[in-house]
Amino acid sequence: MKKISIHWKKYLNTDNVLLLLIVITGALLRFYNYKELPFTFDEFSAFFRTRFDNFQDLIYYGVKTTDTHPAGVQVFMYYWIKLFGESGPVVKLPFTIFGILTIIVAYKIAGKWFNNTVGLFAALFIAVLQYPITYSQIARPYISGMFFSLLMVWFWTNVVFGSGKKYYLNLTGYIICGAICAYNHHFSLMLVALVGFSGLIYVKKEKLKSYILSGVVIFLLYIPHLPIFAVQLQHGGVEEWLGKPEPDFFLNYIEYILHFSNLMFILSCLLIVAGFIYFSKNFKETNKFRILSFSWFSISFLTGYFYSVYVNAVLQYSVLIFTYPFLVMFVFSFYRDIKSLYKIVIIIVFTSASIYTLIYEREHYELFYDSGYEEILIESAKVIEEKGKGNVTTVLYLPEKIHEHYLNKLQIDGDDLYNPANIGNFIKFREFLKKQSSYYLIIGWAGFPNLEYLVIAEEIYPYMIQKKTWFNTDFYLFSKIKPEKKDYSFADRIIYHSEHNFDKHGDGWDDVKPIYTLPGISYKDDRVLRLDKTSEYSPGFHAELHNIIEKKTNIIYISVDALMPDTISNALLVCVLKSEDKVIDWRANNFNDFIDKPNKRLSVHLAVKLPDINLNYPDIEISTFIWNKNLEEFLVDDFRIVVREGNPVIYSLYYDF
């Protein structure tokens, strides 16, 4: 009994109790309302690519030709789903467990490298922040890579810096985890290389041979994947949807880690400053680990940054998660092991602040737990039931397989749900809506690129009576008839409106001398603008962007009515954003994308989705005008610019809102 008591006392110390509380807190934050967690788009993509009858098809169709990630996680999911089923919680469970175990391994590494204070801070910054929590709730290769990267470094530390005790066991663990990292993600593969080469600097001579051999074995284990890697390399990056990083990427990354919260930023700064007050007495002895942790994160970040800028965009927050723990360890590595009371106070204060901002400022459990894909269908079904099936036209743009998944889950008949991509271009969409006898129109979409469909819809259904938004998804309900409610207002709040109808004009427009058209056409008795061979550019609108918008999530809609007397014009409706004479965004829509008949007054539209534009420039100016590039003759009227609220939470999981 005495031996057992001594044994337990060894583990029942303040640091281990604090670690246990951190782990429990991290687990609760990850498992809260777990069965309600939806699949993300990336998860759906991987999920659908597990539905093959054999391993060969999985590799060829599920990885080699359709994915840019290594095969490891896809193969794991293939067999996991075969064994345990397709339900969301079951698919996500291993990754959530990896996320919890990561807390412990980070503590162990930081404690071994520096001291238990640094270990507790490393565990804390993994347990309670949205960044690692989110990726612990996503069945993709990020949190798994973080876990196995840390586990690899744990074994590597014991191999390179440890005694001969359990040497070959640690060497085996290093090889296995290194190979798993190589098959997990290209950035965790890069960390394997960084760690491996780092060991050559520190490993003792008597271990050098076996250490080099371990690296060779990891490479040999990766050889079967080389043909897949070669094919994927030809695919390039994901630049069709991921923009190149800007110089402020790292600052944005830190803001994201700290919940975009001033409170979290202040607390973190105080913690860092306190590290120099309670400065480590073992600075020289631990400096090698300080250098390693800084180097591993910095090299990963800089490689991703410069590759993205000069080759193909690959850098995003997710790919930095493998070295994120080492960034945390470096930042707090200057601490000596402080008193238990200080640890308790720091952990309680930081945990409280983090949970508060996670729930109430980042709204994680609302925004991340509501699947816009599903909510759009639920809202559509409600409206159809309330208004009657024959009174509602429903146009939804959702990824096809995701759409089918939720139709089956919700048991909704999808026969009368139209996809704008199947309807056709802007002209065909307008004609489609004109043929509808329904009084109501639903438009819902996820990440739809052509917001002009929305304002085309308003030509026929001018009253927006409902708007709902979720992460990267929108739902709108329109009516042909103005609602009887006295307090009715357009559902997408209008922030700014200015118009030039060539009788008079609002703020920001160039002056123009209006002319009358010839009598007997649509514009009789109306003052309009005629563009012809003498006018390449129309008068336009100019303003400082900050004067007409409220937030970076606003949407700008530019419209003009036009009539082509003889032939269809090839003119362009243009919008330009400039900062100090540098063009930061230029876009245009062709008139003939909206007008297919001469002698008919129709509207041309251009949408500017501000969330997709980098607005981190000083003194941005906006200009819009018509470019009559072929010097054709046509008439225009009612040139207008409208700024609307848009979707305030469109990219809320990764950006401030």
C-alpha positions in Angstrom: 0.0 0.0 0.0 2.8 2.4 0.8 4.4 1.8 -2.6 1.1 2.4 -4.3 0.7 5.7 -2.3 4.1 6.8 -3.4 3.4 5.9 -7.0 0.2 8.0 -7.0 1.9 11.0 -5.3 4.3 11.0 -8.2 1.5 11.8 -10.6 -0.9 13.7 -8.4 1.0 17.0 -8.5 -0.3 20.4 -9.4 1.0 20.3 -13.0 -0.7 17.0 -13.8 -4.0 18.1 -12.2 -3.9 21.3 -14.3 -3.1 19.3 -17.4 -6.0 17.0 -16.7 -8.3 20.0 -16.3 -7.0 21.5 -19.6 -7.6 18.2 -21.4 -11.1 17.9 -20.0 -11.9 21.4 -21.0 -10.5 20.8 -24.5 -12.6 17.6 -24.8 -15.8 19.4 -23.6 -15.3 22.2 -26.1 -14.8 19.7 -28.9 -17.6 17.3 -28.0 -20.2 19.9 -27.1 -23.5 19.1 -29.0 -21.3 16.7 -31.1 -24.1 15.0 -33.0 -25.2 18.3 -34.5 -21.8 19.0 -36.2 -22.3 19.1 -39.9 -19.9 18.1 -42.6 -17.9 21.0 -44.3 -17.5 21.2 -48.0 -14.0 19.6 -47.8 -15.4 16.8 -45.7 -18.2 16.1 -48.1 -15.6 16.0 -50.9 -13.6 13.4 -49.1 -16.7 11.5 -47.9 -18.0 11.1 -51.5 -14.6 9.9 -52.6 -14.8 6.9 -50.3 -17.7 5.3 -52.3 -15.7 2.9 -54.4 -15.9 -0.9 -54.6 -12.2 -1.6 -54.5 -8.9 -0.1 -53.3 -7.6 0.5 -56.9 -10.5 2.7 -57.8 -10.2 4.6 -54.5 -6.6 5.5 -55.3 -7.1 6.4 -58.9 -10.5 8.1 -58.7 -10.5 9.2 -55.1 -6.9 10.4 -54.8 -4.7 10.4 -57.8 -6.9 12.3 -60.3 -9.2 14.2 -58.1 -7.3 15.3 -55.0 -4.1 17.3 -54.1 -3.5 15.6 -50.7 -1.6 12.5 -50.1 -3.6 9.3 -49.9 -3.2 8.5 -46.2 -6.3 10.1 -44.7 -8.5 9.1 -47.7 -7.5 5.5 -47.3 -8.1 5.7 -43.6 -11.5 7.2 -44.1 -12.3 4.5 -46.7 -11.8 1.7 -44.3 -13.1 3.5 -41.2 -16.5 4.2 -43.0 -16.7 0.6 -44.2 -16.3 -0.6 -40.7 -18.3 1.9 -38.7 -20.7 3.7 -41.1 -21.3 7.1 -42.6 -22.8 9.1 -39.8 -21.2 12.5 -39.1 -20.1 11.9 -35.5 -18.7 8.5 -36.4 -16.6 9.9 -39.3 -15.3 12.8 -37.2 -14.6 10.9 -34.0 -11.0 9.7 -34.7 -10.0 13.3 -35.6 -11.5 14.7 -32.5 -9.7 12.1 -30.4 -6.5 13.1 -32.2 -7.2 16.7 -31.3 -7.5 15.8 -27.6 -4.4 13.6 -27.6 -2.5 16.5 -29.2 -2.9 18.5 -26.0 -1.1 15.9 -24.0 1.7 15.3 -26.5 2.3 19.1 -26.8 2.6 19.3 -23.0 5.0 16.4 -22.9 7.3 17.9 -25.6 7.4 21.4 -24.2 7.9 20.1 -20.7 10.8 17.9 -21.8 12.4 20.7 -23.9 11.8 23.6 -21.5 9.7 23.1 -18.3 6.2 22.3 -17.2 5.1 25.9 -17.3 5.8 26.1 -21.0 4.2 22.7 -21.4 1.0 23.9 -19.7 0.9 27.0 -22.0 1.4 24.8 -25.1 -1.5 22.5 -24.0 -3.7 25.5 -23.1 -3.2 27.2 -26.6 -4.2 23.9 -28.2 -7.1 23.1 -25.9 -9.2 26.2 -25.8 -8.6 28.2 -29.0 -11.0 28.1 -32.0 -8.1 27.3 -34.4 -7.3 23.8 -33.1 -10.8 23.2 -31.9 -12.3 23.7 -35.4 -9.8 21.4 -37.0 -10.4 18.8 -34.3 -14.1 18.8 -35.5 -13.2 18.3 -39.2 -12.4 14.9 -40.7 -9.5 16.1 -42.8 -5.8 15.7 -42.6 -5.0 18.7 -40.5 -5.5 17.7 -36.8 -4.3 14.1 -37.6 -1.2 15.7 -39.1 -0.7 17.9 -36.0 -1.0 14.9 -33.7 1.4 12.6 -35.6 3.8 15.5 -36.2 4.0 16.0 -32.4 4.2 12.3 -31.7 7.0 12.0 -34.3 8.9 14.9 -32.6 8.4 13.2 -29.2 10.1 10.0 -30.4 12.7 12.0 -32.3 13.6 14.0 -29.1 14.1 10.7 -27.3 16.2 9.3 -30.1 18.4 12.4 -30.6 18.7 13.8 -27.1 17.7 10.8 -24.9 19.8 8.1 -23.3 20.1 4.6 -24.7 17.1 3.4 -22.7 14.3 2.3 -25.1 16.4 3.7 -28.0 15.1 1.3 -30.6 11.6 1.6 -29.4 11.8 5.3 -29.8 13.5 4.9 -33.2 10.6 2.7 -34.3 8.1 5.2 -33.1 9.9 8.0 -35.0 9.9 5.9 -38.2 6.2 5.0 -38.0 5.1 8.5 -37.2 7.3 10.0 -39.8 5.9 7.7 -42.5 2.3 8.5 -41.3 3.1 12.3 -41.6 4.4 11.8 -45.1 1.2 10.1 -46.1 -1.0 12.6 -44.3 -0.3 16.0 -45.9 2.5 17.6 -48.0 3.2 20.2 -45.3 3.5 17.5 -42.6 5.8 15.7 -45.0 7.9 18.9 -45.2 8.1 18.9 -41.4 9.4 15.3 -41.5 12.2 16.5 -43.7 12.9 19.5 -41.5 13.0 17.4 -38.3 15.1 14.7 -40.0 17.8 17.1 -41.2 17.7 18.9 -37.8 18.7 15.7 -36.1 21.9 15.5 -38.1 23.1 18.6 -36.3 22.5 17.2 -32.8 22.7 13.4 -32.9 25.6 11.7 -31.3 28.2 9.9 -33.4 27.3 6.5 -32.0 23.7 7.0 -33.0 24.4 8.6 -36.4 24.3 5.4 -38.5 21.0 4.1 -37.1 19.6 7.6 -37.3 20.4 8.0 -41.0 19.1 4.5 -41.6 15.8 5.5 -39.9 15.5 8.4 -42.4 16.1 6.0 -45.3 13.4 3.7 -44.0 10.9 6.6 -43.9 11.7 7.4 -47.5 11.4 3.8 -48.5 8.0 3.6 -46.9 7.0 6.7 -48.9 8.2 5.3 -52.3 4.8 3.7 -53.1 3.3 7.1 -53.0 5.7 8.8 -55.4 3.7 8.0 -58.6 0.6 9.6 -56.9 2.7 12.6 -55.8 4.1 13.1 -59.4 0.6 13.2 -60.8 -0.7 15.5 -58.1 2.3 17.8 -58.7 1.1 18.4 -62.2 -2.3 19.6 -60.9 -0.6 22.6 -59.3 -2.2 24.3 -56.3 -5.7 25.4 -55.5 -5.4 28.8 -57.0 -8.8 28.6 -58.8 -10.4 29.4 -55.4 -7.5 30.3 -53.1 -5.9 33.7 -53.5 -2.2 34.4 -53.2 -1.3 35.6 -49.7 -0.7 39.2 -49.0 2.2 40.6 -46.9 -0.1 40.9 -43.9 -0.9 37.2 -43.9 1.0 36.4 -40.8 -0.6 39.2 -38.8 -4.1 38.0 -39.9 -3.0 34.5 -38.8 -2.2 35.7 -35.3 -5.5 37.6 -35.2 -7.3 34.5 -36.2 -5.5 32.4 -33.5 -6.5 34.9 -30.9 -10.2 35.1 -31.9 -9.8 38.6 -33.4 -10.3 39.7 -29.8 -8.6 42.7 -28.2 -9.0 40.9 -24.8 -7.2 37.8 -26.1 -4.5 39.9 -27.7 -3.9 41.9 -24.4 -3.8 38.7 -22.3 -1.4 37.0 -24.7 0.9 40.1 -24.8 0.9 40.2 -21.0 1.8 36.5 -20.9 4.7 37.0 -23.3 6.0 40.0 -21.4 5.8 38.0 -18.2 8.1 35.5 -19.7 10.9 38.0 -19.7 10.1 38.8 -16.1 10.2 35.2 -15.1 13.1 34.5 -17.4 14.5 31.0 -17.6 17.7 30.3 -15.8 18.4 27.5 -18.2 18.3 29.7 -21.3 21.6 28.4 -22.8 20.8 24.7 -22.2 17.4 25.0 -23.8 18.3 27.4 -26.6 18.7 24.6 -29.1 15.0 23.7 -28.7 14.1 27.4 -29.0 15.9 27.6 -32.3 14.3 24.4 -33.5 10.8 25.4 -32.7 11.3 28.8 -34.3 13.0 27.4 -37.4 10.4 24.7 -38.0 7.5 27.1 -38.0 9.3 29.8 -39.9 10.6 27.6 -42.7 7.1 26.0 -43.1 5.5 29.4 -43.2 8.0 31.0 -45.5 8.1 28.1 -47.9 4.3 28.1 -48.1 4.3 31.9 -48.5 6.8 32.2 -51.3 5.6 29.1 -53.1 2.1 30.6 -53.1 3.3 34.0 -54.3 5.6 32.9 -57.1 4.2 29.4 -58.1 0.8 28.3 -56.9 -1.4 29.4 -54.0 -1.3 26.8 -51.2 -0.8 28.8 -48.0 -3.8 28.9 -45.7 -4.3 28.6 -42.0 -4.9 24.9 -42.1 -1.5 24.0 -43.5 0.3 25.8 -40.7 -1.4 23.8 -38.0 1.4 21.1 -38.1 3.9 23.6 -36.8 1.6 25.8 -34.8 2.5 24.1 -31.5 6.1 24.9 -32.1 5.2 28.6 -32.6 3.5 28.5 -29.2 6.4 26.7 -27.6 8.9 29.3 -29.0 6.8 32.3 -27.8 6.7 31.0 -24.2 10.1 29.2 -24.1 11.6 32.1 -22.2 9.7 31.2 -19.0 11.2 29.4 -16.1 9.0 27.1 -14.2 6.8 29.5 -12.2 4.9 28.9 -8.9 1.8 26.8 -8.9 -0.5 29.6 -7.9 0.6 31.7 -10.9 -0.1 28.8 -13.2 -3.5 28.3 -11.7 -4.4 32.0 -12.1 -3.1 32.3 -15.6 -4.9 29.1 -16.8 -8.2 30.1 -15.2 -8.1 33.7 -16.7 -6.9 32.7 -20.2 -9.4 29.7 -20.3 -12.3 31.9 -19.2 -11.4 34.6 -21.8 -11.0 32.1 -24.6 -14.3 30.3 -23.9 -16.1 33.6 -23.6 -14.8 34.9 -26.9 -15.2 31.5 -28.6 -18.9 31.4 -27.7 -20.0 35.0 -27.7 -17.7 36.8 -30.1 -16.7 34.1 -32.6 -20.1 32.4 -32.1 -18.5 29.1 -32.9 -21.3 26.9 -31.8 -23.8 28.8 -33.9 -21.9 29.5 -37.1 -19.9 26.3 -37.4 -22.8 24.0 -36.3 -25.3 25.4 -38.8 -24.9 23.9 -42.2 -26.1 26.4 -44.8 -26.5 23.6 -47.3 -29.1 22.0 -45.0 -30.6 25.2 -43.7 -31.4 26.5 -47.3 -33.4 23.4 -48.0 -35.2 23.6 -44.6 -36.1 27.2 -45.2 -37.2 26.5 -48.8 -39.5 23.6 -47.6 -41.0 26.0 -45.0 -41.9 28.6 -47.5 -43.3 26.1 -50.0 -45.5 24.6 -47.3 -46.7 28.1 -46.2 -47.3 29.7 -49.6 -48.2 26.6 -51.6 -46.1 24.6 -54.1 -47.7 26.3 -57.1 -47.0 29.8 -55.8 -43.3 29.4 -55.3 -40.4 29.1 -57.8 -37.3 27.8 -56.2 -33.8 28.3 -57.6 -30.9 26.8 -55.6 -27.3 26.6 -56.4 -25.7 23.9 -54.2 -23.0 21.3 -55.0 -24.9 18.5 -56.6 -23.9 15.6 -54.4 -24.3 17.7 -51.2 -27.7 18.8 -52.5 -28.8 15.1 -53.0 -27.4 14.1 -49.6 -29.6 16.6 -47.7 -32.6 16.0 -49.9 -32.4 12.4 -48.9 -31.7 13.2 -45.2 -34.6 15.7 -45.0 -36.9 13.6 -47.3 -37.6 16.5 -49.6 -38.8 16.2 -53.1 -36.2 18.0 -55.3 -38.1 17.7 -58.7 -39.2 21.4 -58.6 -35.9 22.8 -57.4 -34.1 24.6 -60.2 -30.3 25.1 -60.5 -29.3 28.4 -62.1 -26.3 26.7 -63.7 -28.8 24.4 -65.6 -31.1 27.3 -66.5 -28.3 29.0 -68.4 -26.8 32.5 -68.8 -28.2 35.8 -67.6 -30.4 36.2 -70.6 -31.9 32.8 -70.3 -32.4 33.2 -66.5 -34.3 36.4 -67.1 -36.5 34.7 -69.7 -37.0 31.7 -67.3 -38.3 34.0 -64.5 -40.6 35.9 -66.9 -42.3 32.6 -67.7 -43.0 31.8 -64.1 -46.6 32.3 -62.9 -45.7 32.0 -59.2 -45.9 35.0 -56.9 -42.8 34.1 -54.9 -39.3 33.3 -55.8 -36.7 31.6 -53.6 -33.0 31.9 -54.4 -30.5 30.1 -52.3 -26.8 29.4 -52.9 -23.5 28.3 -51.5 -20.5 30.2 -52.8 -22.3 31.1 -56.0 -20.0 33.3 -58.1 -22.6 35.2 -60.1 -24.5 37.5 -57.8 -26.0 39.3 -60.8 -28.7 36.6 -60.8 -30.0 38.3 -57.7 -30.6 41.6 -59.3 -32.0 40.0 -62.5 -34.5 38.3 -60.2 -35.5 41.7 -58.8 -36.6 42.9 -62.3 -39.5 40.4 -62.1 -39.8 39.9 -58.3 -38.9 43.3 -57.0 -39.7 42.8 -53.3 -37.2 40.9 -51.1 -39.2 39.9 -48.1 -36.7 37.5 -46.4 -33.0 37.1 -46.2 -31.1 34.5 -44.1 -27.3 34.0 -44.1 -24.9 31.3 -42.8 -21.2 30.6 -43.4 -20.7 31.0 -47.2 -24.4 30.4 -47.9 -27.4 32.7 -48.5 -31.2 32.4 -48.7 -33.5 35.0 -50.3 -37.3 35.1 -50.7 -38.8 37.5 -53.2 -42.3 38.5 -54.1 -43.9 40.0 -57.2 -46.4 41.9 -55.0 -45.5 44.4 -52.4 -46.2 43.0 -48.9 -49.2 44.6 -47.1 -47.2 45.1 -43.9 -46.8 48.8 -43.2 -43.3 48.3 -41.8 -42.0 46.3 -44.8 -38.5 47.1 -45.9 -36.2 45.5 -48.4 -34.7 42.5 -46.6 -31.1 43.1 -47.8 -30.5 46.4 -46.0 -29.5 49.1 -48.4 -26.5 51.1 -47.2 -25.9 53.4 -50.1 -27.7 54.4 -53.3 -26.9 56.9 -56.0 -28.3 57.3 -59.5 -27.8 59.2 -62.7 -31.0 59.2 -64.8 -29.7 62.1 -67.0 -32.5 64.3 -65.8 -30.6 64.7 -62.5 -28.0 62.8 -60.6 -27.0 61.9 -57.1 -23.7 62.3 -55.3 -20.5 61.1 -57.0 -21.6 61.3 -60.7 -19.9 63.2 -63.4 -21.9 66.0 -64.9 -23.2 65.5 -68.4 -25.2 67.5 -70.9 -28.3 65.3 -71.6 -29.8 65.0 -75.0 -33.2 63.9 -76.3 -33.6 60.8 -78.4 -35.5 60.8 -81.7 -39.2 60.6 -81.2 -41.1 57.4 -81.5 -38.9 55.0 -79.5 -38.9 53.7 -76.0 -37.1 56.8 -74.6 -39.5 59.4 -75.9 -39.7 62.5 -73.6 -37.0 61.1 -71.4 -33.5 62.5 -71.0 -30.9 59.9 -71.8 -27.3 59.5 -72.8 -26.3 58.5 -76.3 -22.9 56.9 -76.8 -21.5 56.7 -80.3 -18.3 56.7 -82.2 -17.2 60.0 -80.5 -17.6 58.6 -77.0 -15.4 55.7 -75.8 -16.2 56.2 -72.2 -19.4 57.3 -70.5 -19.5 59.8 -67.6 -19.1 57.7 -64.4 -19.4 57.5 -60.7 -16.4 58.2 -58.3 -16.2 58.0 -54.5 -13.9 57.0 -51.7 -14.9 53.4 -50.9 -15.1 53.9 -47.1 -17.7 56.6 -47.6 -20.2 54.3 -49.3 -19.7 51.0 -47.4 -20.0 49.9 -43.8 -18.1 46.6 -43.8 -15.9 44.5 -46.0 -18.8 42.0 -46.3 -21.0 44.5 -48.2 -21.9 43.8 -51.8 -21.9 46.6 -54.5 -24.5 46.3 -57.3 -24.1 48.5 -60.4 -26.8 48.6 -63.0 -27.7 50.6 -66.1 -30.6 50.4 -68.6 -29.6 50.2 -72.2 -31.2 50.1 -75.6 -29.4 49.1 -78.8 -31.0 50.8 -81.9 -29.6 48.4 -84.5 -27.2 45.7 -83.3 -26.2 44.3 -79.9 -23.4 46.3 -78.4 -20.1 44.8 -77.2 -19.8 47.6 -74.6 -18.6 46.8 -71.0 -20.0 47.9 -67.7 -16.8 48.5 -65.6 -15.9 48.9 -62.0 -12.4 49.8 -60.8 -11.0 49.9 -57.3 -7.8 51.9 -56.9 -5.4 52.8 -54.1 -2.9 55.5 -54.8 -3.1 54.9 -58.5 -2.7 51.2 -58.1 -5.5 49.1 -59.5 -6.5 46.5 -56.9 -9.6 45.2 -58.6 -10.9 45.6 -62.2 -14.0 43.8 -63.4 -16.6 44.2 -66.1 -19.6 42.6 -67.6 -20.4 42.7 -71.3 -23.7 44.3 -72.4 -24.4 41.4 -74.8 -24.5 39.0 -71.8 -27.7 40.7 -70.7 -29.2 42.1 -74.0 -30.0 39.8 -76.9 -32.5 42.0 -78.9 -32.2 45.5 -80.4 -34.7 48.2 -79.8 -35.6 46.8 -76.4 -34.8 48.4 -73.1 -33.0 46.0 -70.8 -30.8 46.2 -67.7 -27.1 45.4 -67.5 -25.7 44.5 -64.1 -22.4 44.1 -62.4 -21.9 42.8 -58.8 -18.8 43.5 -56.7 -18.4 41.0 -53.9 -16.2 42.9 -51.5 -15.4 39.9 -49.2 -13.5 38.3 -52.1 -11.3 41.4 -52.6 -8.3 42.3 -50.5 -9.2 45.8 -49.2 -6.1 46.2 -47.0 -5.0 49.3 -48.9 -5.1 53.0 -48.0 -7.6 55.4 -49.5 -9.4 53.1 -51.9 -11.4 54.8 -54.6 -14.2 53.3 -56.6 -15.1 54.2 -60.1 -17.7 52.8 -62.4 -18.4 53.7 -66.1 -19.3 52.3 -69.5 -16.5 51.4 -71.9 -17.8 51.7 -75.4 -14.7 49.9 -76.7 -16.0 49.4 -80.3 -17.4 52.9 -80.5 -20.9 51.7 -81.2 -24.1 53.8 -81.0 -26.6 53.0 -78.2 -28.6 54.7 -75.5 -28.4 54.4 -71.7 -30.5 55.6 -68.8 -30.8 55.1 -65.0 -27.2 54.4 -64.3 -27.2 53.4 -60.6 -24.9 52.1 -57.8 -26.3 50.4 -54.7 -24.4 49.0 -51.7 -26.2 46.3 -49.7 -25.4 44.6 -46.4 -24.6 41.3 -48.0 -23.8 38.3 -45.8 -22.1 39.5 -42.6 -20.9 36.0 -41.7 -19.9 34.8 -45.2 -16.3 33.8 -44.2 -16.9 34.1 -40.4 -15.0 30.9 -39.5 -11.7 32.3 -40.6 -12.1 36.1 -40.6 -13.4 38.8 -38.3 -17.0 39.8 -38.7 
